[in-house]
Amino acid sequence: MSDYAVVNPATGQTLATYDTLTDAQVQEAIASAASAFRTWRATAVAERSSAIRRVAELHRERRDELAAIIVREVGKPLAAALGEVDFAADITEYYADHAEKITGDQPLDIDGDGTAVIRRSPLGVLLGIMPWNFPYYQVARFAAPNLVVGNTILLKHAPQCPESAAAIAKIYHDAGLPAGAYVNLYITNDQAAAVIADPRVQGVSVTGSERAGAAVASLAGQHLKKVALELGGSDPFILLSTADLDQTVQAAVEARLDNTGQSCNAAKRFIVVDDLYDAFLEKFTAAMTQAKVGDPFADDTVLGPLSSLAAAERLAAQVDNAVAQGATLVAGGTREGAFYAPTVLTGVTSDMDAYREEFFGPVGVVYRVAGEEEAVNLANDTSFGLGSYVFTTDQEQAARVADRIDAGMVYVNLVLADEPALPFGGVKRSGTSREMGLLAADEFVNKKLIRVGA
């Protein structure tokens, strides 16, 4: 059976399979990307920007078709799928809009005579290893900034996303980029390792699990290649005070159930001060269990299936293990095929596996704390450090807590507020890089110093 297949998680039906490339075809793909780099890097910035802008336009023109593909591939609810296509277009357009700023010289103040600038130059061929949970959005935030600066892209998508991978490649082709500037690869992990080792490939970016990130970083290190990692998260949602508990609970539920809970920066640990805990837990549980689970093509579906039967089985095993170790199952905990019910756990302690794990699905763990100090300590007591959420009516407390949280991102009194201009990334075992915003365009460039005498 092919590694690449469209298996509808809502039905379990295999809709299509795709052959992986031969080793000879992989070599041809690398050669094509390397050849394209020599012309693409020399292409005027305005021309590169125009082509990337056309990529954004094609996302919007093909919006319905693109959304339907990922509903079939990964069970994403249709409204979320449409929103993802829109966001991918916005991200791509952002880099087209800022191409001159991204690639412009950065003058430096110097003591001596003459001038000094930092000039950003592309590195060359890059390999992107992308996940299944956001098939378009993840690719956009890697490919768009790197193509704007003049790099070329080899893209290995998740094996369950072959149709969306092909659709993206067709968009880049139809937008007028030269052959080889963006190449879709249906390859095995062993073939990906060979791509990383190839001297024509200058860097690799991976979004995925800790295990995948460690494996890729090890390979990249062996071959002295730049690597960018965006990995998992177990983001805290800290509630210290609120003027509207219902509104705060709604934000908590939205932050947990986005993408059927399959988001690395979703809120997963809900840390609530003692005087709000009981009311929060009651309202949060009610709102979680009221979220409609069903056909991902239905307009009113909030939660579709998980991305695969295996993913649902893994999540169920995690929850069952947590309960067996002493956690309290407040609601949910049931599975039908790849569908998993919204679930709430309490009573998780530091000696349980669940305390350290990431629940990649609609499972929220609620903790009771005495106050700010305990909340921050609990929030930071994790190997992850991606995002975080702080809700408080005290502005000084918000600033104080945000400063103390060990994470790459802190959102205060709001959720789901990502936008193209805001950098995305984490610390600790959540990753080593930044995507989106202007920082993303600095990951794979040569920041070349040019010093000229008087």
ABEGO torsion letter per residue (X at the ends): XBABBBBBAAAGBBABBBBBBBAAAAAAAAAAAAAAAAAAAABBAAAAAAAAAAAAAAAAAAAAAAAAAAAAAAGBBAAAAAAAAAAAAAAAAAAAAAAAAAABBBBBBBABBEBBBBBBBBAEBBBBBBBAABAAAAAAAAAAAAAAAGBBBBBBBBAAAAAAAAAAAAAAAAAGBBBGABBBBBBBAAAAAAAAABAABABBBBBEBAAAAAAAAAAAAAAGBBBBBBBBBBBBBBBABBABAAAAAAAAAAAAABGGGBBAABBABBBBBAAAAAAAAAAAAAAAAABBBEBAABAABABBBBABAAAAAAAAAAAAAAAAAGBBBABEGBBBEABBBBBBBBGBBAABAAAABBBBEBBBBBBBBABAAAAAAAAABBABBBBBBBBBABAAAAAAAAAABBBABBBBGBBGABBAABBBEBBEAAEABBBEEAAAAAABBBBBBBBBBX
